[in-house]
Amino acid sequence: MMSGPKKQIDLSRLTADLAAARVELLSAQCAADRIRLQYSVQDIVSFADRQTLEQAVVSAEALCRFFSHLGAQIKREEDSRRRKQ
C-alpha cells in the first residue's frame, strides 16, 4: 500500500529482527501454554493481578492484529502470483 518509489530496507537487519521476534514469540507462547495448562480461565480471571492480565491481553491482541495483517498480505500476494501463472 505504498505509493511512489519503494523504500530501501536493510535486508540483513530485517532478517535478524524477524528471527529474534520469532524466538521471543515462541517464548511468549510457551509461557502462555504453561499458564493455560496449569490454571483454568476462571482462576486466571478471578485471581490474577487485573492490570497485569489486562496488559497481557492488550499485547496479545496487538500481536494478533499485526500478524493477521501480515498473513492477509501473504495470501493476497500468493493469490496474485497464482493468477499470473
N, C-alpha and C positions, 0 to 999 in steps of 0.2 A: 504494500500500500504506500510505497514511497513514490514520490514523483520526482522527476529530474534525474540527474546522474546518480548512479549507485554510490553509496558511501563506502569508502575503503575501510576494511576491518583488518585487524591483526589476527590472522587465522590461527597462528600458534597459540596466541593468548585465549582466543575463543575456545579452542580445543582443550586447553588446560583448565579453563574456567568450567567448561561443561563436565570434564572428568572429575574435578573437585566437587561440583554440585551433585553429581551422581553419587559419589561416596557419602556426602553429607545427607542426601535424601535417603539413601539406603539405611544409614544410621538412624535417622528420624523414624523411618518405617519400622525398624527393629524395636526402637523404644516404644512406639505406639503399640506394636504387637505384644510386647511384654506386658504393658498395661492392660490391653484388651483381653489377654489370656488370664490375667491374674484377678481382674476386678470386673464386676458387672457394670453395665452402663448406669444403672440406678445408683450403685455405690459411688461411682465416679462423680455423678451429678450431685449426689447428696452430701458427700464428704470432702471432695477436693476443694482446694482454695479457689473460690469463684473467679477471682481476677486472673490467676494463672490458667485456669481452664478456658476462660473466655479468650485470652490472648492466644492460646494454642489453637482454638477453633478459628480465630481470625487469620492466623498464619496459614493454617491448613486450607482454608477457603481461598486465600490469595494464591497459594501454590496450585490449587486445583484450577482456578481461572486461568493462570498463566500457562500451565501445561495443556489444558484443554484448548486454548488458543493455538498453541504450537501444534497440537495433534490435528486440529482442523486445517491448519495451513499445510501440513504434510499431506493430508488427504486431498486437498484441492490440487496441490502440485502433482501428486500421483495420478489423479483423475485427468489432469491436463496432459500429462505425458502419455497416458493410455490413449487419449483421443487423437494425439498427434501420430501415433504409430499406425 
